Structures are given as C-alpha cells and as structure tokens.
Amino acid sequence: SFRGVGARRLAGVGGGPRPRQRRDARGRAPVSPLSPEFAFFLAALLPAYWLLPRRPALQNALLLAASLLFFWSWTPALLWVLVASAVADFFLAQGIDTTRAAGGDAAPARMRLLLGASVLLNVGELCWFKYEGFFAASLNPMLAGLGASALLPVLRLVVPVGLSFRAL
C-alpha cells in the first residue's frame, strides 16, 4: 500500500496542484469522453446512425463527420494530420484491393509494398509526433561533444489526440 504524500501524488490521490484543463481560443475546454457534453453528443449520434437508411456509405459518412468533429474539439490545428493520414491510408488500401483483383505474378509483392508503405506512414507519424523531441534532445549533447556546430532543433509538438490508437 502507498504511504505518505509523495506516494499519494504518484498514485494520483490528493495533494499537489491539479493540471490545468486546456482551453481553445474562445476559452472552451475540449469535449472529453467522460464529460456530459460527450454523453449528449453520443445520445444524438447513435439514433441518427440507426435512423439512416441501411447504406454503409451514409452511415460511415456520419461516423466520419462525428469523428472529425470530436477530433477537432481537442486539436483543431492538427485536423489536417488526421485527414491526410486517413486519405493516404484510403488510397493505399484501394491500391491493395485493385492489385488483388487484377492478380498476376507481381500482385503479392505489390500488395506487400503498399501495405509496408501504409505501416511506415502510420508508425512514422507516431514516431515523429511522440519521439522527435526525445531523440533531438538526446542526440544534441552527443553532437556537441563531437564538435558539431549545428544542433537539432527540439520541437515542442502537440501530439494529436488518439494518435497511438490510430497508428497501431
């Protein structure tokens, strides 16, 4: 069992300042999956989904719009990252499907190449946003010790919400 103030802080119980909730330019907090706003959002989305005609394209369009709206509420400046990643994966998947349908001797190799490109794109995106600062900060002392005159910039990147979930 944890004992002492330090242990309670490590366990996330009592003591210490609470982190400030992030706000947008108009002072609004993002919609959290644990908030009443999200419950209302979901209560409106689910009936709308089930009331749509049973056409996957329509239902998927509604879910895509709802996902983009939710993502935008957290990181509006990085919405382009989600859209670009989804568009790239869509076209790579289309290429895999087209190659599979066409068949031929080169089809398996081309399908593996397209799949590898998708994996590389998603894992690369994950590594860039989550670990760029770590690697730059770790390599700079080594480069300085070797006499390098230019050091790597340590960027303070905002990690898009759900990046690890989407990428993996």
C-alpha positions in Angstrom: 0.0 0.0 0.0 1.1 3.6 -0.7 2.1 5.7 2.3 3.0 9.4 2.5 2.2 12.5 0.5 4.7 11.6 -2.3 3.1 8.2 -2.7 -0.3 9.7 -2.9 0.8 12.0 -5.6 2.3 9.1 -7.5 -1.0 7.3 -7.2 -2.8 10.3 -8.3 -4.6 10.8 -5.0 -4.9 14.2 -3.3 -2.0 16.6 -2.7 -0.3 18.7 -5.3 -1.7 21.0 -7.9 -4.1 19.7 -10.5 -3.2 20.1 -14.1 -5.0 23.0 -15.8 -7.6 22.0 -18.4 -6.6 23.0 -21.9 -8.8 25.7 -23.5 -9.3 26.8 -27.0 -9.0 30.4 -28.3 -12.6 31.1 -27.1 -12.0 29.7 -23.6 -13.8 26.4 -24.2 -12.5 23.1 -22.9 -12.3 20.2 -25.4 -15.1 17.5 -25.2 -13.8 14.7 -23.1 -15.3 11.1 -23.4 -16.1 11.3 -19.7 -18.0 14.6 -19.9 -21.7 15.3 -20.0 -21.2 17.0 -23.4 -19.9 13.8 -24.8 -22.9 11.9 -23.4 -25.2 14.3 -25.2 -23.1 14.0 -28.4 -23.3 10.2 -28.3 -27.0 10.3 -27.4 -27.6 12.4 -30.6 -25.2 10.4 -32.8 -26.4 6.8 -32.1 -30.1 7.4 -33.0 -29.0 9.4 -36.1 -26.9 6.5 -37.1 -29.6 3.9 -36.7 -32.3 6.1 -38.3 -30.2 6.5 -41.5 -31.1 4.1 -44.3 -29.1 0.9 -44.1 -26.5 2.2 -46.6 -23.0 1.7 -45.3 -21.7 4.8 -47.2 -24.2 7.1 -45.5 -23.7 5.6 -42.0 -19.9 5.7 -42.5 -20.1 9.4 -43.7 -22.0 10.2 -40.5 -19.4 8.5 -38.3 -16.6 10.1 -40.2 -18.1 13.6 -39.7 -18.7 12.9 -36.0 -15.1 11.6 -35.6 -13.7 14.7 -37.3 -15.9 17.0 -35.1 -14.7 15.2 -31.9 -11.1 15.3 -33.0 -11.5 19.0 -33.9 -12.8 19.7 -30.4 -9.4 18.5 -29.0 -6.8 19.7 -31.5 -8.3 21.9 -34.2 -4.9 22.9 -35.6 -4.0 19.3 -36.2 -7.1 18.2 -38.0 -5.1 18.1 -41.2 -2.9 15.3 -39.8 -6.0 13.1 -39.3 -7.4 13.9 -42.7 -4.1 13.4 -44.5 -3.4 10.1 -42.8 -6.9 8.8 -43.5 -6.7 9.9 -47.2 -3.3 8.3 -47.6 -4.4 5.0 -46.0 -7.6 5.0 -48.1 -5.7 5.3 -51.3 -3.1 2.7 -50.3 -5.9 0.3 -49.3 -7.6 1.0 -52.7 -4.3 0.1 -54.4 -4.1 -3.1 -52.4 -7.6 -4.0 -53.4 -7.1 -3.2 -57.1 -3.8 -5.2 -57.2 -5.6 -8.2 -55.5 -8.4 -8.0 -58.0 -6.0 -7.8 -61.0 -4.0 -10.8 -59.8 -0.9 -11.8 -61.6 2.6 -12.9 -60.5 3.7 -9.5 -59.2 0.5 -8.9 -57.2 1.7 -10.3 -53.8 4.9 -8.2 -54.0 3.0 -5.0 -54.9 0.4 -5.7 -52.2 3.2 -6.1 -49.6 4.9 -2.9 -50.8 1.6 -0.9 -50.4 1.0 -2.4 -47.0 4.5 -1.6 -46.0 4.0 2.0 -47.2 0.9 2.3 -45.0 2.6 0.8 -41.9 5.7 3.1 -42.5 3.5 6.2 -42.9 1.5 5.4 -39.7 4.4 4.4 -37.5 6.5 7.3 -38.9 3.7 9.7 -37.9 3.6 8.2 -34.4 7.4 8.4 -34.0 7.5 12.0 -35.3 4.9 13.4 -33.0 5.7 11.4 -29.9 9.5 11.0 -30.0 11.0 13.7 -32.1 11.8 15.9 -29.1 13.2 13.0 -27.2 15.6 12.0 -30.0 16.7 15.6 -30.7 17.3 16.3 -27.0 19.3 13.1 -26.7 21.4 13.5 -29.8 22.3 17.2 -29.2 24.8 16.5 -26.3 26.5 13.8 -28.4 26.7 16.0 -31.5 28.1 18.9 -29.4 30.7 16.5 -27.9 31.7 15.6 -31.4 32.2 19.2 -32.3 29.1 19.8 -34.4 28.4 23.4 -34.9 24.6 22.9 -35.7 22.4 21.1 -33.3 19.0 19.5 -34.0 16.0 21.7 -33.0 13.9 20.4 -30.2 10.4 21.0 -31.3 7.6 21.1 -28.7 5.0 19.3 -30.8 1.4 18.8 -29.7 0.5 15.1 -30.0 -2.8 14.7 -31.8 -5.5 13.0 -29.7 -5.7 9.3 -30.4 -2.5 9.1 -32.4 -1.3 5.9 -30.9 -4.7 4.3 -31.3 -5.0 5.3 -35.0 -1.4 4.4 -35.9 -1.3 1.0 -34.3 
